[in-house]
């Protein structure tokens, strides 16, 4: 498939088998991966003169089927950015094995998404290469149904079974499946019943486990030879012409094998299309300001908090929007949900796309967001954020959707979506933070390591509600320690933190934060889009803080006015004690303090309340580490010195 379909250069493939990708001059190559996992892309000419078809093979891990919804998400994003409204120009194709198609649960999650309005891609073609033994397990031990494709019977879609030895029948079925997909915008499945000539990999001996089958296979005439014999018998080709084709193919393979010994990639192909101009992990990047003009904040805040006169909201939702309107005009401080909405609105106003999905995200698990609301008389749906700066064709820049009850599949979908265009904020929110463990394969194999293995950046944001708030152990910890354990922020090395030369963020695989103020959350989300590179962002998002009376921010902390000392124009990785009145890198010493407490998250408010109760505000300083990884060494140093 790589050389014949995707047209990946044979020299590149042989080079990978002979020792891996060699670094191109001055470029970042990452850790690499085995050759079967690397992606590629190619503009392939078609039979129509001047018309090309862009083919993209998505990089994938050893975890079978895990890439399925990543492909779907990337396809959906391509359809959005190219205006492919009827979904006829972008089509995903998934390649499966027989054992994995029946055995891996993500296959059903993928099929289940096929007709969901905010996840459909207009049909996917599923190709099952059915070697009848998967790895080494006979069908009767690996599935409970006659066919490996029977899981697809849960949907009303066609399944085509075809003999892999019949080359022309296979070609005909592929054409039929493509026409079905284009005509009806539905999934379809092709089950190619065939066999595996050799073992599962280069060193495997298949007769260890299937001795009788391989006695038959070893005597079986190959599909190539069968088709060549058919062509000769029918008079289409002569034996000499068949031999000439074989000789030419062998010659090309030999030449490209030699070329592979000196093959050097010319560029890191992540920087293509929408990604042009973005920085790699070996390139320094400027710190970006994320404050917004007060006039724009008020204008957008008013738009997203005003409901149509004809709309009949729930009375509680009506109060929420009335309260947000006061916040927009500076009549009240801003809460968490309004800060988030302002981040979304300002990013879209600047021309970016915002997409948020997950279970219960429209109202928010804790009933705080209410981004998409329902008329109480006629059940009409309304989303004020979708009205902000629409595209020229009238489509919205905002998408919010309650997902199917899936973590693995939906997180993979949003990951794929985020990889298509960096000028977007793509968010997956867990219903509760610990539910992310249902998507651990995506987190481990793609999100934490994809850039290093495959040279693919993503700015996907995970919002993981975190905290022991009385709802039991199943709804408490987002497993912060797991994400820190997977971060490649070296705990034994203090990196260069010079503001002009530091590369700390670029050199790390992701960011882990635990915000405590609405304003800092606003700047965090905007920072994710305003950078010159992309890194995954893991947010330990709050629960009790969503309505905590102390967790409010004045509108001035969102603006871009430089002379406002306490209103930062960017995300604060560390928030100093309330006694500090400056963000200067070298503040005046505060010798009155006897103890410094570093903390993160909601515990700050509990500590601050207890400190005030004991009358120790002048003796104990409390600093909040908002960005836990990469750790803010430069900001922690001054308070540790007693400054």
C-alpha positions in Angstrom: 0.0 0.0 0.0 2.8 2.5 0.8 4.5 2.4 -2.6 1.6 1.5 -4.8 -1.3 3.4 -3.4 0.3 6.2 -1.3 3.3 6.4 -3.7 5.8 6.6 -0.9 9.2 6.5 -2.5 10.7 3.0 -2.4 14.1 4.4 -1.5 12.5 6.0 1.6 11.0 2.6 2.6 14.2 0.7 2.1 16.1 3.4 4.0 13.8 2.9 7.0 14.4 -0.9 6.9 18.1 -0.3 6.6 18.5 1.8 9.7 15.7 4.4 10.0 15.3 8.0 8.9 18.5 10.0 8.8 18.3 13.6 10.0 18.0 16.2 7.3 20.3 19.2 7.8 19.4 21.4 10.7 16.1 19.6 11.3 14.4 17.8 14.1 13.8 14.1 13.6 12.4 12.9 17.0 12.8 9.4 18.3 11.3 7.7 15.2 9.2 4.5 15.1 9.1 1.2 13.3 8.5 1.5 9.6 5.0 0.0 9.6 3.8 2.9 11.8 5.0 6.0 9.9 2.6 8.1 7.9 3.0 9.8 4.6 1.1 11.9 2.0 1.1 12.3 -1.7 -0.7 14.2 -4.5 -1.5 11.3 -6.9 -2.5 12.1 -10.5 -5.8 10.7 -11.7 -7.1 9.6 -15.1 -8.5 13.2 -15.6 -5.7 15.4 -17.0 -4.7 18.1 -14.5 -6.7 16.6 -11.6 -4.8 15.2 -8.6 -6.1 13.3 -5.6 -4.4 14.0 -2.2 -3.7 10.8 -0.3 -2.8 10.9 3.4 -1.7 7.9 5.5 -2.1 8.7 9.2 0.8 7.5 11.4 -0.4 4.8 13.8 0.9 2.8 16.8 1.0 -1.0 17.4 -2.3 -0.8 19.3 -4.6 -2.3 16.7 -7.5 -0.2 15.5 -6.6 2.7 17.8 -6.1 5.0 14.9 -9.6 4.5 13.5 -11.3 7.5 15.0 -8.2 9.6 14.6 -8.6 9.2 10.9 -12.3 10.0 11.1 -11.5 13.2 13.1 -8.9 14.3 10.6 -11.3 13.6 7.7 -14.1 15.6 9.4 -11.7 18.5 9.9 -10.6 18.4 6.2 -14.3 18.5 5.2 -14.8 21.6 7.5 -11.8 23.6 6.3 -12.4 22.8 2.6 -16.1 23.5 2.7 -17.0 19.9 1.8 -20.5 20.3 3.1 -21.9 17.2 1.3 -18.8 15.2 2.3 -18.2 14.0 -1.2 -14.6 15.2 -1.6 -13.0 13.8 1.5 -13.3 10.1 2.2 -11.7 8.1 5.0 -10.5 4.5 4.3 -9.7 2.2 7.2 -7.6 -1.0 6.9 -8.4 -3.7 9.4 -7.3 -7.2 10.3 -9.9 -10.0 10.8 -9.0 -10.6 14.5 -8.9 -6.9 15.3 -12.2 -6.1 13.6 -14.1 -8.6 15.7 -12.0 -8.3 18.8 -11.3 -4.6 19.4 -14.1 -2.5 21.0 -12.9 0.7 19.3 -14.3 -0.8 16.0 -17.8 -0.6 17.3 -17.2 2.9 18.7 -16.1 3.9 15.3 -19.1 2.4 13.6 -21.4 3.9 16.1 -20.2 7.4 15.3 -20.9 7.0 11.6 -24.3 8.8 11.6 -23.9 11.2 14.5 -24.5 14.7 13.2 -21.3 16.3 14.7 -19.1 13.3 14.0 -20.2 11.8 10.7 -17.8 11.9 7.8 -20.3 10.9 5.1 -19.3 7.2 5.2 -16.1 5.3 5.7 -14.9 2.4 3.6 -13.6 -0.4 5.9 -11.2 -2.9 4.3 -10.7 -6.1 6.3 -7.7 -8.1 5.1 -8.9 -11.4 6.4 -6.0 -13.9 6.7 -8.3 -16.2 8.7 -5.9 -16.5 11.7 -5.4 -12.9 12.8 -2.0 -13.3 14.6 -1.9 -17.0 15.5 -5.5 -17.8 16.7 -8.0 -19.8 14.7 -11.5 -18.1 14.2 -13.3 -20.5 16.6 -11.1 -19.3 19.4 -11.2 -15.6 18.5 -14.8 -14.7 17.9 -18.4 -16.0 18.5 -19.8 -15.2 15.1 -19.4 -16.8 11.7 -17.8 -13.8 10.0 -15.2 -11.4 11.5 -17.3 -8.6 10.0 -20.5 -9.4 11.9 -20.0 -6.5 14.3 -21.1 -4.3 11.3 -24.5 -5.9 11.3 -25.4 -3.5 14.2 -25.7 -0.9 11.4 -27.8 -1.2 8.3 -24.7 -1.1 6.0 -23.5 -3.5 3.3 -20.7 -6.0 3.9 -19.0 -7.4 0.7 -17.2 -10.7 1.1 -14.7 -11.3 -1.8 -12.1 -14.0 -2.6 -8.7 -12.5 -2.4 -7.4 -14.8 -5.1 -9.9 -13.2 -7.6 -8.1 -10.0 -8.5 -10.7 -8.6 -10.8 -13.5 -9.4 -8.3 -11.6 -7.5 -5.6 -11.2 -4.5 -7.9 -14.9 -4.6 -8.8 -16.0 -4.7 -5.1 -13.8 -1.7 -4.4 -15.5 0.2 -7.1 -18.9 -0.9 -5.9 -18.1 0.1 -2.3 -16.9 3.5 -3.4 -20.0 4.2 -5.5 -22.2 3.1 -2.5 -20.4 5.5 -0.2 -20.6 8.4 -2.6 -24.3 7.7 -3.4 -25.6 7.1 0.1 -23.0 8.7 2.4 -22.8 5.5 4.5 -20.1 3.2 5.7 -19.5 -0.1 3.9 -17.3 -3.1 4.7 -15.1 -5.1 2.3 -14.0 -8.5 3.7 -11.1 -9.8 1.5 -10.9 -13.5 2.4 -7.3 -14.5 1.8 -4.3 -15.9 3.6 -0.9 -14.8 5.0 2.0 -16.4 3.1 4.5 -16.0 5.9 4.4 -15.3 9.6 3.1 -12.3 11.5 6.6 -10.7 11.3 10.0 -11.3 9.9 11.0 -13.9 12.5 7.7 -15.7 13.0 7.1 -19.4 11.9 3.4 -19.8 11.2 3.5 -23.6 11.2 4.1 -23.5 14.9 0.4 -22.8 15.4 -1.4 -23.6 12.0 0.5 -26.6 10.6 -2.2 -28.0 8.4 -3.2 -24.6 7.0 0.4 -23.8 6.1 0.8 -27.1 4.4 -2.0 -26.0 2.1 -0.7 -22.5 1.7 2.8 -23.6 0.8 1.3 -25.6 -2.1 -1.1 -22.8 -3.1 -0.5 -20.8 -6.3 -0.2 -17.1 -5.5 -2.8 -14.6 -6.6 -0.2 -12.9 -8.8 0.6 -16.2 -10.6 -3.1 -17.1 -10.9 -3.9 -13.7 -12.5 -0.9 -13.9 -14.8 -2.0 -17.4 -16.0 -5.5 -16.0 -16.6 -4.2 -13.1 -18.7 -2.1 -15.5 -20.8 -4.9 -18.0 -21.3 -7.3 -15.2 -22.4 -4.8 -13.8 -24.8 -4.4 -10.5 -23.1 -0.7 -11.0 -22.5 2.0 -13.3 -23.7 4.2 -15.2 -21.4 7.1 -13.0 -22.5 5.2 -9.9 -21.6 4.5 -11.2 -18.2 8.2 -12.1 -17.7 9.2 -8.6 -18.9 6.9 -7.0 -16.3 8.4 -9.2 -13.5 11.9 -8.3 -14.7 11.2 -4.6 -14.7 9.7 -4.6 -11.3 12.6 -6.6 -9.9 15.0 -4.1 -11.5 13.2 -1.1 -10.0 13.2 -2.7 -6.6 16.9 -3.4 -6.8 17.8 0.1 -7.9 15.7 1.7 -5.2 17.2 -0.7 -2.6 20.6 0.8 -3.5 19.2 4.3 -3.5 17.8 3.7 0.0 21.3 3.4 1.4 22.0 7.1 0.8 18.4 8.4 1.1 18.0 11.5 3.2 14.6 13.2 3.8 14.5 16.7 2.6 12.1 18.2 5.2 10.0 17.6 8.2 6.7 17.2 6.5 4.6 18.4 9.4 5.2 22.0 8.2 2.9 21.8 5.2 -0.5 23.3 4.3 -2.1 25.0 7.3 1.0 24.4 9.4 3.4 26.5 7.3 5.4 28.9 9.4 4.8 27.0 12.7 7.9 26.2 14.8 9.4 22.7 15.5 10.5 21.6 18.9 14.1 22.7 18.1 13.1 26.3 17.3 12.7 29.1 19.8 9.4 30.9 19.9 8.3 34.3 21.2 6.0 34.7 24.2 2.6 35.9 23.0 0.3 38.3 24.8 -3.2 37.1 25.2 -5.1 40.1 26.6 -8.0 41.6 24.6 -9.1 45.2 24.1 -11.8 46.2 26.8 -14.1 47.4 24.0 -13.9 44.0 22.2 -14.5 42.1 25.5 -17.6 44.2 26.3 -18.9 43.9 22.7 -18.4 40.1 22.5 -19.5 39.5 26.1 -22.8 41.3 25.3 -23.3 39.2 22.2 -22.8 35.9 23.9 -25.0 36.8 26.9 -28.0 38.1 25.0 -30.9 35.8 24.1 -33.4 36.4 21.3 -36.7 37.9 22.5 -38.6 35.0 21.0 -36.6 32.4 22.8 -38.0 30.8 26.0 -35.1 29.6 28.2 -35.4 27.7 31.4 -35.8 30.2 34.2 -32.4 29.1 35.7 -30.7 29.5 32.4 -32.3 32.9 32.0 -30.8 34.0 35.3 -27.4 32.7 34.2 -27.4 34.7 30.9 -28.6 37.9 32.7 -25.8 37.5 35.2 -23.3 37.0 32.3 -24.5 40.2 30.7 -23.7 42.1 33.8 -20.2 40.6 33.8 -19.7 41.7 30.2 -20.4 45.3 31.1 -18.1 45.3 34.1 -21.0 45.4 36.6 -20.0 42.1 38.2 -16.8 40.0 38.3 -16.4 37.2 35.8 -17.0 33.6 36.8 -15.4 30.4 35.3 -18.0 29.7 32.6 -18.1 33.3 31.3 -14.3 33.4 31.2 -14.3 30.3 29.0 -17.0 31.7 26.8 -15.0 35.0 26.4 -11.9 32.9 25.4 -14.0 31.1 22.8 -15.6 34.3 21.4 -12.4 36.3 21.2 -10.5 33.5 19.4 -13.4 33.1 16.9 -13.5 36.9 16.5 -9.8 36.7 15.4 -10.7 34.1 12.8 -10.0 30.8 14.6 -12.2 27.7 14.8 -13.3 26.4 18.2 -14.6 22.9 18.8 -15.6 21.3 22.1 -17.0 17.8 22.5 -17.5 15.1 25.2 -20.2 13.8 27.4 -22.6 16.6 28.6 -20.4 19.4 27.4 -23.3 21.5 26.0 -24.7 22.3 29.5 -21.5 21.2 31.3 -21.4 18.1 33.7 -22.0 20.5 36.6 -24.6 22.6 34.9 -22.3 25.6 34.6 -21.6 26.1 30.9 -25.0 26.3 29.2 -23.4 27.0 25.8 -26.2 25.3 23.9 -29.6 25.8 25.4 -33.1 24.6 24.7 -36.4 26.4 24.3 -38.8 25.2 27.0 -41.9 25.5 24.8 -40.8 24.1 21.4 -37.4 22.4 22.2 -35.5 24.6 19.7 -31.8 24.8 20.3 -29.8 28.1 20.5 -26.1 28.8 20.8 -25.0 32.4 21.1 -21.4 31.5 20.5 -22.2 30.1 17.1 -23.1 33.7 15.9 -19.6 35.1 16.4 -17.8 36.0 13.2 -19.2 33.3 10.9 -17.4 32.1 7.8 -18.0 33.7 4.5 -20.3 30.9 3.5 -22.4 31.4 6.7 -21.1 28.3 8.6 -20.3 28.8 12.2 -16.7 28.9 13.6 -18.0 27.2 16.7 -18.9 23.6 17.3 -20.1 22.1 20.6 -21.6 18.6 20.8 -22.6 16.1 23.4 -20.8 13.0 22.3 -21.7 9.3 22.4 -20.9 7.6 25.6 -17.3 6.9 24.5 -13.9 8.1 25.7 -11.5 6.1 23.6 -13.2 6.8 20.3 -14.2 10.4 20.9 -10.8 11.6 22.2 -9.2 9.9 19.2 -11.6 11.8 16.9 -10.8 15.1 18.5 -7.1 14.4 18.3 -7.4 13.7 14.6 -9.4 16.9 14.2 -6.8 19.0 16.0 -4.0 17.7 13.7 -5.5 19.2 10.5 -5.2 22.9 11.2 -3.3 24.7 14.0 -5.5 27.8 13.8 -8.1 26.1 16.0 -8.9 25.3 19.6 -10.0 21.7 19.9 -11.1 20.5 23.3 -12.2 17.1 24.7 -13.8 17.3 28.1 -14.3 14.3 30.3 -17.5 14.0 32.3 -15.3 13.4 35.3 -11.5 13.5 35.1 -10.9 9.8 35.9 -13.0 8.8 32.9 -10.0 9.7 30.8 -8.6 6.3 31.7 -11.1 4.9 29.2 -9.0 6.6 26.5 -5.6 5.7 27.9 -4.4 4.2 24.6 -4.9 7.6 22.9 -3.2 9.4 25.7 -0.2 7.0 25.8 0.4 6.2 22.2 -0.6 9.4 20.4 -1.0 12.5 22.7 2.1 12.1 24.9 4.5 10.7 22.3 3.2 11.4 18.8 5.4 14.4 18.1 8.5 12.6 19.0 7.6 9.4 17.1 6.0 10.8 14.0 6.8 14.5 13.9 3.2 15.4 14.3 2.1 18.3 16.5 -1.3 18.8 18.1 -2.8 21.4 20.3 -5.6 19.2 21.7 -6.9 20.3 25.1 -8.1 17.8 27.7 -10.4 19.3 30.3 -10.4 16.8 33.2 -12.7 17.8 36.2 -10.5 17.1 39.3 -11.0 17.2 43.0 -12.5 15.4 46.0 -15.8 17.2 46.2 -18.0 14.5 47.9 -19.0 12.5 44.9 -17.1 9.4 45.7 -13.8 7.9 44.5 -15.1 7.3 41.0 -15.7 11.0 40.3 -12.7 12.6 42.1 -9.1 12.3 40.9 -8.2 13.0 37.3 -4.9 11.1 38.0 -2.7 14.2 37.9 0.2 12.0 38.8 -0.1 9.9 35.7 0.2 12.9 33.4 3.2 14.2 35.4 4.8 10.8 35.2 4.5 10.8 31.4 5.8 14.4 31.0 9.4 14.6 29.9 10.1 17.6 32.1 13.3 16.5 33.8 13.0 16.8 37.5 16.7 16.8 38.0 17.6 19.5 35.6 16.8 23.2 35.8 16.6 24.4 32.1 17.7 27.6 30.6 14.9 30.1 31.7 16.3 33.2 30.0 13.3 34.8 28.4 15.2 35.3 25.1 16.6 31.8 24.7 14.5 29.4 26.7 13.1 26.3 25.0 11.5 24.7 28.0 8.0 24.4 26.6 9.1 23.4 23.0 11.3 20.6 24.4 8.5 19.1 26.5 5.9 16.7 25.2 2.9 18.5 26.9 1.7 20.9 29.5 -0.1 20.1 32.7 -2.0 22.9 34.5 -4.3 23.4 37.5 -5.8 26.9 37.2 -7.4 28.8 40.1 -8.9 31.9 38.5 -11.3 32.5 35.6 -8.9 35.1 34.1 -6.0 32.7 34.1 -8.1 30.1 32.5 -9.1 32.6 29.8 -5.4 33.4 29.1 -4.5 29.7 29.1 -7.0 28.9 26.4 -5.9 31.9 24.3 -2.2 31.1 24.8 -2.9 27.6 23.3 -3.8 29.2 19.9 -1.5 32.3 20.0 1.7 30.3 20.2 3.9 29.6 17.2 3.9 25.9 17.9 1.4 23.3 19.3 1.6 21.2 22.4 -1.2 19.1 24.0 -2.7 20.8 27.1 -3.9 18.8 30.1 -6.1 20.8 32.4 -7.1 19.7 35.9 -10.4 21.6 35.6 -12.4 22.6 38.7 -15.7 21.4 40.0 -16.5 23.2 43.3 -14.6 26.3 42.1 -17.1 26.8 39.2 -19.5 28.5 41.7 -17.1 29.4 44.5 -17.7 33.0 45.6 -14.0 33.8 45.7 -13.3 32.3 42.3 -14.1 35.4 40.3 -12.0 37.8 38.2 -12.5 41.5 37.4 -12.9 42.2 33.7 -9.6 44.2 33.9 -7.7 41.0 34.2 -8.8 39.9 30.7 -7.7 43.1 28.9 -4.5 44.2 27.2 -3.8 47.4 29.1 -0.1 47.5 30.0 -0.4 49.8 33.1 -2.6 47.5 35.0 -0.1 45.7 37.3 -2.5 43.0 38.6 -4.1 42.4 35.2 -1.7 40.2 33.3 -1.7 40.2 29.6 -0.8 36.6 29.5 -1.2 33.3 31.3 0.4 33.3 34.8 2.3 30.1 35.4 2.6 31.0 39.0 0.4 33.4 41.0 2.2 35.1 43.8 0.8 35.7 47.3 -2.0 38.2 47.5 0.4 40.6 49.3 2.5 40.9 46.1 1.5 44.0 44.1 3.8 43.5 41.1 4.7 40.9 38.5 8.3 42.2 38.4 10.9 39.4 37.9 12.9 40.9 40.8 10.3 42.0 43.4 11.1 43.8 46.7 11.9 41.4 49.6 9.1 40.6 52.0 11.0 39.6 55.2 7.8 39.6 57.4 6.8 36.1 56.1 8.0 33.1 58.2 6.7 30.4 55.9 6.1 30.0 52.2 3.5 27.4 51.0 3.4 26.3 47.3 0.2 24.7 46.2 -2.1 24.2 43.2 -5.8 24.1 42.5 -8.7 24.4 44.8 -6.7 23.7 48.0 -5.5 27.3 47.7 -8.9 28.7 48.7 -9.1 26.3 51.7 -5.6 27.3 52.8 -6.3 31.0 52.4 -9.5 30.8 54.4 -7.8 28.9 57.2 -4.8 31.4 57.2 -7.2 34.3 57.5 -9.2 32.5 60.3 -5.9 32.1 62.3 -4.8 35.7 61.7 -1.6 34.6 59.9 -1.9 36.6 56.7 1.3 38.5 57.5 3.3 35.4 58.5 2.5 32.8 55.8 2.7 33.4 52.1 0.8 31.2 49.7 1.8 30.9 46.0 -0.2 29.0 43.4 1.7 26.9 40.9 -0.8 27.1 38.0 1.5 25.4 35.4 2.8 22.2 37.1 4.7 20.9 34.0 6.9 22.3 32.6 7.7 23.6 36.0 8.1 27.4 36.4 11.6 27.4 37.9 12.2 31.0 37.1 9.0 32.2 38.9 9.4 30.0 41.9 12.9 31.1 42.6 12.2 34.7 43.9 9.7 33.6 46.6 11.9 30.8 47.7 14.7 33.4 48.2 12.3 35.4 50.4 11.7 38.1 47.8 
